[in-house]
Amino acid sequence: MPAVLSLEVKFQASQLANLRRLPPKLRPSEAWLNKLAQGQSGTSWRRKGGNALLVEGITAQGPCDGLVAEGDLLVAVDGEVVTTVRAVEEKLEALRTRSSKMQKFQVPLTLLRRGKELAVTVSVPLLGSDGARRILGWHGLILQDTPRAVREIGQAPLGANISQTMLGSPAEAFGIEGNFLVAVDGRPTPDLDALLSLGRAAPAERKHLRIETADHTGRRFLKTLEPDWLFWPIFEMLQDDCGAWSYQEHEQPR
């Protein structure tokens, strides 16, 4: 499966002319402004004044989350000045080519934060297809690990992502809301394995489950749900490295 390295950061161009007009405490040093100007491809920077890469957004739980901040300027990757997104991609691809057997890469970044130079090293994994390779059907909720496209929206709650609610299922009948399943009967469900372990530990006499969910804005919802094991069993679908899918049903707790 094709894979690439990505910082999972959204950039926008910031003109060097505007950076030069910032207050002294926020302005990049003259040395860095000159390096960025000289790093422009060709001579277009002389006509347009040149640009720098401003961090506009950071994917939650991505490699730069907690290390890079919105408003930072990315000025170098692996010690080499970068001024365009294409240049960043070329530096990352060069790192991947040099160490083709690795699954994670330590990438040194140089940032300018409020005018001060900051060096960080981020652990960047190989990024493949964003398609789900594991799906859990749980009382009519179709659940998966939170995909990158969802994490790009903002800080996602720690829980299984609800990608769909099946019509006529217990989840629909009891009005389960939200985008993330975060707890069942007061026990956190940060991932699919945690959710499956709850079923193995559930007492047989329990007829209702207390479901806690959340949405992208952080709002919490609390509902009860009565399982229907005859028509809506818990099932799991897995895709192997060759692309083949397997299906497995999980038995009702005894």
HELIX and SHEET records of a PDB file:
HELIX    1   1 LEU A   16  ARG A   20  1                                   5    
HELIX    2   2 GLU A   30  GLN A   38  1                                   9    
HELIX    3   3 SER A   44  LYS A   48  1                                   5    
HELIX    4   4 VAL A   85  ARG A   98  1                                  14    
HELIX    5   5 ARG A  148  ARG A  151  1                                   4    
HELIX    6   6 PRO A  170  ALA A  173  1                                   4    
HELIX    7   7 LEU A  192  ALA A  201  1                                  10    
SHEET    1   A 6 VAL A   4  LEU A   5  0                                        
SHEET    2   A 6 LYS A 116  LEU A 127 -1                                        
SHEET    3   A 6 LYS A 104  ARG A 113 -1                                        
SHEET    4   A 6 LEU A  73  VAL A  77 -1                                        
SHEET    5   A 6 ASN A  51  ILE A  58 -1                                        
SHEET    6   A 6 VAL A   9  GLN A  15 -1                                        
SHEET    1   B 5 VAL A   4  LEU A   5  0                                        
SHEET    2   B 5 LYS A 116  LEU A 127 -1                                        
SHEET    3   B 5 LYS A 104  ARG A 113 -1                                        
SHEET    4   B 5 LEU A  73  VAL A  77 -1                                        
SHEET    5   B 5 GLU A  80  VAL A  81 -1                                        
SHEET    1   C 7 ARG A 187  PRO A 188  0                                        
SHEET    2   C 7 PHE A 180  VAL A 184 -1                                        
SHEET    3   C 7 ALA A 160  THR A 165 -1                                        
SHEET    4   C 7 LEU A 141  GLN A 144 -1                                        
SHEET    5   C 7 ARG A 134  TRP A 138 -1                                        
SHEET    6   C 7 ILE A 234  GLN A 239 -1                                        
SHEET    7   C 7 TRP A 245  HIS A 250 -1                                        
SHEET    1   D 4 ARG A 187  PRO A 188  0                                        
SHEET    2   D 4 PHE A 180  VAL A 184 -1                                        
SHEET    3   D 4 LEU A 209  ALA A 214 -1                                        
SHEET    4   D 4 ARG A 220  LEU A 225 -1                                        
END                                                                             
